[in-house]
Amino acid sequence: MEATTAVSETDAPTDRPTETLDARDLPPPRPLKDTLERLAALEDRTVLVQLNDRAPQHLYPKLEDRGYVYETIEADDGVVVTAIWRE
């Protein structure tokens, strides 16, 4: 699934720049670590779209602690897409 298509299927803002992190082939804990590092480097207006093969359950509390909003959907092709942004 394309990142812009995924964002449009969530409540994430669609008028902001997006960046994609494909974490599907990364072993644990790399998806968590790489996502948090990428978020720290992004401008607050940017929406990060994480592609994964499962819902990032361990990431959610860390996002909440850092003030991020997120939504996870499963695409038709089985890819789990999590959009992460600041309000």
C-alpha positions in Angstrom: 0.0 0.0 0.0 1.2 3.5 -0.9 1.8 5.8 2.1 -0.4 8.6 0.8 -3.3 6.2 0.2 -2.9 4.8 3.7 -2.9 8.2 5.4 -6.1 9.1 3.6 -7.8 6.0 5.2 -7.0 7.3 8.7 -7.8 10.4 10.7 -4.2 11.7 10.1 -4.0 15.1 8.5 -3.8 14.8 4.7 -2.5 18.4 4.1 0.9 17.7 5.7 4.1 16.1 4.3 4.5 12.4 4.9 7.5 10.2 5.4 7.4 6.4 5.2 9.3 3.9 7.3 9.1 0.3 6.0 9.7 -1.9 9.1 8.4 -5.1 7.7 11.7 -6.8 7.4 13.3 -5.4 10.5 13.9 -7.7 13.5 12.7 -6.6 17.0 13.3 -4.1 18.5 14.4 -2.3 15.3 10.9 -1.2 14.2 10.3 0.5 17.6 13.7 2.0 17.8 13.8 3.2 14.2 10.3 4.7 14.4 11.1 6.7 17.6 14.4 7.9 16.1 12.8 9.0 12.9 10.0 10.8 14.8 12.6 12.7 16.8 14.3 13.9 13.6 11.1 15.0 11.8 9.4 18.4 11.9 6.2 18.4 14.0 4.0 18.9 10.9 5.2 15.7 9.2 3.1 12.5 9.4 5.2 9.3 9.7 3.7 6.3 8.1 5.1 3.0 9.4 4.6 -0.1 7.3 4.8 -3.3 9.3 3.7 -7.0 9.3 1.9 -6.6 12.7 0.4 -3.9 14.9 3.3 -2.2 16.8 1.7 -2.8 20.3 4.9 -1.8 22.2 5.1 1.4 20.3 1.7 2.8 21.2 2.5 3.7 24.9 5.7 5.3 23.9 3.9 7.5 21.3 1.3 8.5 23.9 4.1 9.4 26.4 5.7 11.7 23.7 2.5 13.4 22.7 1.8 11.7 19.4 -1.5 10.7 17.9 -1.6 7.5 15.8 -4.0 5.2 14.0 -3.3 1.7 12.7 -5.1 0.0 9.9 -4.6 -3.3 8.0 -4.5 -2.8 4.3 -6.0 -5.3 1.8 -2.6 -6.6 1.0 -2.0 -7.5 4.7 0.4 -4.7 5.4 -0.2 -3.0 8.8 0.0 0.7 8.4 0.4 3.1 11.3 0.1 6.8 10.7 1.7 8.9 13.5 1.4 12.7 13.9 1.2 15.6 16.3 -2.0 17.7 16.6 
